[in-house]
């Protein structure tokens, strides 16, 4: 069985377009790549679960005209430290607080996709005063990543069964590593509607996963992330309604492909229309501006599938911030 991770770097990592560096937060070595001039506003990019910083490579090239860009690998992803038993949104948010304080050293715009969007939302609510200028939440699973959310479907009715499957067949720190068993289990153990939804979210006609070996981004990923979100330990101390009611900066919520399976009630997508509406209301009630952009035809990670559209959206919104 294959084993990937920091203790097997030759089998895990490949070079990328931008040089990488690490920042010591005190608990983890946070891997990142940087481009653009320090004379430009600072922008921190946070990728989704199962994806490293380099999913932003094409977007970074375009963003470098207007920003100094810092693309990071959260703990347990890419070349950042893996931390068994400590994968929580709170810990990941605090990693970024230390990174911004100690390395960027000036106020930033944060932009995160999926679980990276949850971290960006956490920073918009709980980051130290003056640290965050604004937060772009790219198809963030607000409420839907919780076990018992205040609104709409919880993780068991969204992508949670996929996280359970990843945990079962790959194991914490790739301790199981049965990739072929995982692929064979997809049509057998996942509801057909969820498989269709994951394919639509990926923007790839061949499906969400493919190939005889894991995609590069999955090799760089500690599958314990998946177990943490499936069991709820990742979000147990991060109530989304409470977090959104505490937001202290302007927010842009970008809402991508979504649908609800009529037979099962499964949310096919990251966040439902109801959940997006409630998130906007809570942020607005907190006295903050919340812009909303609907892209129902967009893949979950628009920054990777359509970087030009993503950059135009981010640039236009960021230019309106104080």
N, C-alpha and C positions, 0 to 999 in steps of 0.2 A: 504494500500500500504506500502511496506517496506521502511524504511528510514535508510540509512547507512552513516557513516562518523564519524569524531572525536567527535561529540556531542552524538553519540550512540555507544560507544566503545564495549559494551557487545555483540551487534548484528553484529559488524563489524570485530573485530580482533580475531586472533587465535595465539597461540605460534608457534615459528619456531625453526630451529635447532641451530641458532646462537643468542646470546643475542643482543638486540637492544638498541640504545642510540640516543639522539638527540643533535644537535648542533645549537645554536642560531645564525643565520646570521644577526640579527638586524630586519629583517622583518618576517622570517619564522623559525620555529623549523624544522630542516632538519633531518629526521630519517635515521639511517644507521646501518649497522652491519659490524664488523671487524673480520678478522682472519689472521693468519700468523705472522711472526716475523718482528719486526721493523728493524732488520738488513738487510732485503730483500728490493729490490726496491718497491716503492709504486705504487699501481694500484687502480684506481677508476672505478667502474662499474656503468653504468647508464641504467636502464631498459627501455623498451618501454612503450608507452601509454597503460594504462589499465592493467599494470603489476607492481608489487612491487619488491623490492630488492631481495626477497627470490626466484624469478625465477632463480637466480644464485646459489642457495644453493649447488647443486651437483658440479657445476664448481668451486665454492669457495674451496671446500674440496681438489680438485686437484691443484688449483692455489696456495694454501697456502704453497706448497713446495718451490715455487720460488718467491713469492711476499708477501708483507703485503697488504691485500686486503680490500678495503673500498667499500661496496655496498650500494648505496644511494637510497632513495625514493625522486624523484623530488616533488616539491610543488604540492599539489592536488592529491597525490598518497600515499598509505600506511599510515603510521602514521605521515607523514609530514603535515605541516599546509596547509589547503585549503585556497586559496586566490581568491575569486570571483572577476572577472573583470581584473585579472592580470596574466593570463596564456599566456606568450609569451616566445619564445625561448631565447630572450635577458635576460629576468628576470631569467629564469632557468639557463642560463649560468653564470650569475652573482652570483646566489646562490652557484654554484660550486666553483667559484673564491673565495668567502668568506670562504667556507668550507675547501678548500685546503690550503688557507692562514692561517686560524685560527686554524684548527684542524690537518691536515696532516703535514703541515709545512715543506714540502720539495717537489722537483719536482716529477711529477707523469706521468705515462702512463694512458690515459683515454680510456675506451672501452665502447661504447654505442650501443644499438640495436634500430633500427627503429627511433622513435622520440628521444630516448636516443642517437642515432648516430648523429642526428642533433645537439644536445647539445654538443657532443664530437667534431663535426666539428666546431661549434662556438668557443669552447675553443681553438682549434688548430689555429684559425685565430685571435681571440680577447683576449685570455688569456694573462696576463702580461708576459713580456719576462722572460724566464727561468722557468716558472711554469710547462709547459707541455713538456714532452720529446717526445711524439708521441701519435697519436690518431688512434684507431681501430674503424672503422665505420662498424658495423655489419648490413648489409642490410638496410642502411639508405636511407630514401626517398628523396634524393637530387633532387631538382627541382619538383618532383612529389607531394610534400606537399605544393607547392605554388599554388595560384589561377591562376596566369598568368606567368608560368615559361619561362625562356629564351629558354629552350629545352624540347621537348616532352610533354607528357600528364601532365595536371594540376590535382589538387585533385578531381575535379568533374568527371574526367575520370579514377580515380584510386579508392581509398578506401573512398573518400569523402561521397558518398551516405550512407555508413554505419555510418559515424560520424553524418550525419544528422538524421538518424534513432535513434541513441543512444540519441541525444539531444532531439528529439521529444518525445520519450516514457519514458525516465528516467529523463530528466530535470536537470538544473543546481543544484548541491548539492543534487541530488536525490529528487528534489521537486515534480516530477511527479511519478516516481517509478513504472511504469506499466511494470514490467518484462514480464508478460504473453502476454501483448499486443505487446511488442517488439518482442518476439519469433514468435507470430502469423503473425506479419508484415514482417518478413524476406523474406519468399517466395512470399509475395504479393507485396511488395514495392521495393525490390531490383532486379536488372537485374539478370537473371539466370547465366550469365557468371561470374558476380561478386561473387555470392554465391559459384560457383565452385572454383574460384580463391582463395577466403578466406579459403575454406576448404583445398585446396592444400597448402596454406601458413602456415596453422596451423599444418600440419603434422598429423591431426587426421581424421580418416575415418568417424567419426560421425559428422563432420562439425565444424564450427568455434565456435559456442555456443551450449550448450546443458544443459538439466536439468530443473527442475521446479523452481529453484531459481538461482540467479546469481552465477557464479563461485567466489571463494574467492577473486581473484585479482580484479574483478569488484566491489565487495562490498567496497574495499579500494580505489576506484577511483572516483574522482569528474567528473561527465559526462560533466561539462562545458568545460573540455579539448576538447571533441569531437566538441562542438559548435565552440570553438576558432579555431580549424583547418579547420572546414567546412566553416566558414565565412572568414577565412584568417587573423583574428586578431592575431593569434599565430605567424604568419610568416611575417606580414606586414612590420616590421622593420628589417627583416632578409633576404635580397635578396641573394639567394644562389650563383649566379654567382659572385657577389661582395665578398661574404664570402670566397668562394673557391680561388679566386684570391688573398686573403689576408693570406692564410695559411702559417704558419711560422715554422712548424715542420713536420717530416715524418708522412705519413698517410698510413694505410692499409685499403683498401676498399674491403670488402667481399660481394659478390653478390650472392644472393640465388635464390630460385624459381622465375621464371618470364615467362610470356607469354603475347601475345597480342591477344585479341579476334578479329577475322577477320571481323565480321559483324559490331561491334560497335566501334572498335579502343580502347576499354577499356584495360588499362594495368592491367594484373592479376599478381600482385607482387608489390614490393616496389619501384623498380627503373628499368627502361628499359636499354637495352644494349646501346642505344644512349645516355641516360643520364649518365650512368656510364662512357662511353667513354669521354664525355664532361667534367665531373668532374675530371677525371684523367688528361686531357689536361690542365685544368685551374690550378690545383695544380702543375703540372710540370712546367708550364709557370711562376708560382710564385717562381720557383727555389727550390722546395721541392721534395723529393723522394715520389712517390706514388706507392706502391705495390698493386697488384690486385689479388684477388683469387675468382674464379668462382665456386660456388657450386649449380648448377641448380637443384639438387635433394634435397637440404636442406630446411627444414622448415624456416620460417621467423625468429624465435627465436632459432637458432641452439644451443645457449648456454644452453637452457633448454631441447631441444629434443635430442641433441647429445653432451653432455658436454665434452666427451673425444675428439671428433673431434675439438670442439671449443677451448678447452684448448691447444691442440697441435698446432693449427693455431696461437693462440695468443702468446704462449710461443716461438715458432720458430721465429716469427717476432720480438717480443720484445727483444730477445737475440741479434738481429743484430743492435739494436739502440746504439748510443754512450752512 
